[in-house]
Every structure is written in structure tokens, then in C-alpha cells.
């Protein structure tokens, strides 16, 4: 069992908390505060116990100097100040004299937010490449490191693995809760247990399919990845997405588990991916050469509902259609309605699926929405989780 923030005496200590403030920001306005609010319990606990709190997070991907303006964490500092009812000092650099002095002058219960850790990626990917010198520099700012960023738990970054390698460490309440909830899908989940997998790529889901297909009763396949399976099953998929290099894997899974893997029987197609485009309902054996499958159809929803209605456990990762465009949103929206009307323990695996649940106002009807899509998959695959593996055991 990993150490947590509760295992340390925090009073007077500089506590570095790696958070996940990777939130959507448009014109300086935060569009979804979910991930910020998810970290408040850990931050408040540290302040309540008289710690000096130093916060780190990434935001987006930094590829050029212009991205720095777009992906600054300054709006997050302003939102945190409001939510904590305490001024959060924003330091607009990732290292340097200004940061050093601000940390040196901290009083108990003060909170500092350091600028986007991925600004360091402009200089040789030092953050995402886990540059040892950078990790050591950040570690030297504090006394204890707490990882509360579940969304990057499967990454080897300087701001998680790098700092944890140099300080006494533990996990925060958010990460602790994520592990507890996800373990319900591994440690004797209540049956029947059905998994819904969508999103664009089979390659993103190979690990979870291989690891969970023997534990789950059924795996319902939607999204772009369904078309690679349909192609492997012998259907013409027109111009739909297909990972040709994964066809053998899909055929092998379909041959080995024909009664467990449930594919769409009808889809919504169009010739272009755009709003107000003309769409068609097609059985999967009717897709025209110039058509792209972009959502599951109503008859597939009826089939999926039969598998979901009596479930005791449901895990969902990946939308089943291009839900950002209203013409292809119905499948994802209706599936949310179906699973939230069951008596099952429902867990949504972060990322786009979590965004869809929020967009369609189902977030309060789901047992748990993970803050990490890729991280939740990696956890269920039992892949290496370097930023969690490095945390000290009790």
C-alpha cells in the first residue's frame, strides 16, 4: 500500500503537490473546472495542517513559443484563489530566481502555483523526457512530494517521477480515490460485468481488451475502432477509419471470443465529417465506398441495451461516435442514458468519455468518472505506472 499525504507531518514543511490542471481554456476562460475541483481536497488538507503548498501541473502540449500564451496556468491560479478563498501566488516561470525567492519567503498555509511544467519541453523536452536535473531542481524547492495527478500517473515526467525520485513522497486523495474505484473493476467485480470501448483506435485498447476479456462478460465495441473489427469480420467499411496493422489482432479476438465481443449492426454514415452534413442509417453490410461510419445506429443501441440493462458493473472508455458534432452524438448520448438507468456500478474512464458525460449532463448519475482516460486504461491493463510505482510503500 502506497504512502499518502496523511502519513506525513506537514506543519512548516514545503509540500510539492503535482496536480492535473489540464483543463480546457478558451480566451482565458476555463470551460470545465472539474479537474481543478478534484484536487481541492488534497490542497485544503495540506493547508489545514500548516504546510507551505507548492503546486505543479502541465496544460496542453507546448510545441512553440506562441503556445506559451495559449497554455499559461495563470487562469487556473485565479480560479484556485476563488475556490480556496485564499490568494494563490502565480509564478510565471518554471525555474529561476523569482521562483526561488517566492518559495523561500513562504509562510505556513501559503499557496504557490508554478507555470506550466511543459514550458520546459521547448528546451529539449525536459519535462516529458524526465530530465534528471530538472526533476532535482523542482525537488529542491520542497520537503515532501505528493502526487495527486492521476491523469499522468502512467507517464515518466520530471514533475512526477523526477521529483518523487528525490524526496519523501506519497499520493493525494484524488489518486487514492481513483485507485480504490478502479480496483472494483479488477478485484472480483460484481457480475454481469460489461465493458464499452469506443474512441478511434484499436491500438489504444489492445492492452485492456487482452487483460479484461476473460474477466468481463461482454465487451461492446463502438467508435472508430469498431470499423477495424468490422473489417476483420469481413464487412466492407467504405471510407471509415481502419487500422490495417491491427486487423489480425481483431480477427484473433473475434475468433476466440465470438460471444463476448459485440459489434455494431448499424451505423450512422456521412461522406464528410462536419456539421449539418447529410447522414444515412446503414446496416454494417450496406456502407457505401465513399461513406464514413461516424456513430452507432439505433438498432445497435437496442442490442447494447439488452447487454447493459441487467449489469452489476459497467466500465466505459471512449465515445461510440463523433459526439462533438450533433449529427453523430446520439449514440454516446443514448448510451449514457441507458447506463445511468441501470442499477450497475458505473465507471467512465476519463478523457473524451468524461467530457461527453459532462456535456450531456450525466456526470452526477455515474458512480465514478475518472480524471484520466489513458491512465485508467493503463491501470486496468496492469501496465507499468512509473509515477505511481515510484511512490514509497507504507
C-alpha positions, 0 to 999 in steps of 0.5 A: 500500500502506497504512502499518502499525504496523511502519513506525513507531518506537514506543519512548516514543511514545503509540500510539492503537490503535482496536480492535473490542471489540464483543463480546457481554456478558451480566451482565458476562460476555463470551460470545465473546472472539474479537474481543478475541483478534484484536487481541492481536497488534497490542497485544503488538507495540506493547508489545514495542517500548516504546510507551505503548498507548492503546486505543479501541473502541465496544460496542453502540449507546448510545441512553440513559443506562441503556445506559451500564451495559449497554455499559461496556468495563470487562469487556473491560479485565479480560479484556485484563489476563488475556490480556496478563498485564499490568494494563490501566488502565480509564478510565471516561470518554471525555474529561476530566481523569482521562483526561488525567492517566492518559495523561500519567503513562504509562510505556513498555509501559503499557496504557490502555483508554478507555470506550466511544467511543459514550458520546459519541453521547448528546451529539449523536452525536459519535462516529458523526457524526465530530465534528471536535473530538472526533476532535482531542481523542482525537488529542491524547492520542497520537503515532501512530494505528493502526487495527486495527478492521476491523469499522468500517473502512467507517464515518466515526467520530471514533475512526477517521477523526477521529483518523487525520485528525490524526496519523501513522497506519497499520493493525494486523495484524488489518486487514492480515490481513483485507485480504490474505484478502479480496483472494483473493476479488477478485484472480483467485480460484481457480475454481469460485468460489461465493458464499452470501448469506443474512441478511434483506435484499436491500438489504444485498447489492445492492452485492456481488451487482452487483460479484461476479456476473460474477466468481463462478460461482454465487451461492446465495441463502438467508435472508430475502432469498431470499423477495424473489427468490422473489417476483420469480420469481413464487412466492407467499411467504405471510407471509415477509419481502419487500422490495417496493422491491427486487423489480425489482432481483431480477427484473433479476438473475434475468433476466440471470443465470438460471444463476448465481443459485440459489434455494431449492426448499424451505423450512422454514415456521412461522406464528410465529417462536419456539421449539418452534413447529410447522414444515412442509417446503414446496416454494417453490410450496406456502407457505401465506398465513399461513406464514413461510419461516424456513430452507432445506429439505433438498432445497435443501441437496442442490442447494447441495451439488452447487454447493459440493462441487467449489469452489476458493473459497467466500465466505459472508455471512449465515445461510440461516435463523433459526439462533438458534432450533433449529427453523430452524438446520439449514440454516446448520448443514448448510451449514457442514458441507458447506463445511468438507468441501470442499477450497475456500478458505473465507471467512465474512464476519463478523457473524451468519455468524461467530457461527453458525460459532462456535456450531456449532463450525466456526470452526477448519475455515474458512480465514478468518472475518472480524471484520466482516460489513458491512465485508467486504461493503463491501470486496468491493463496492469501496465507499468505506472512509473509515477505511481510505482515510484511512490514509497510503500507504507 
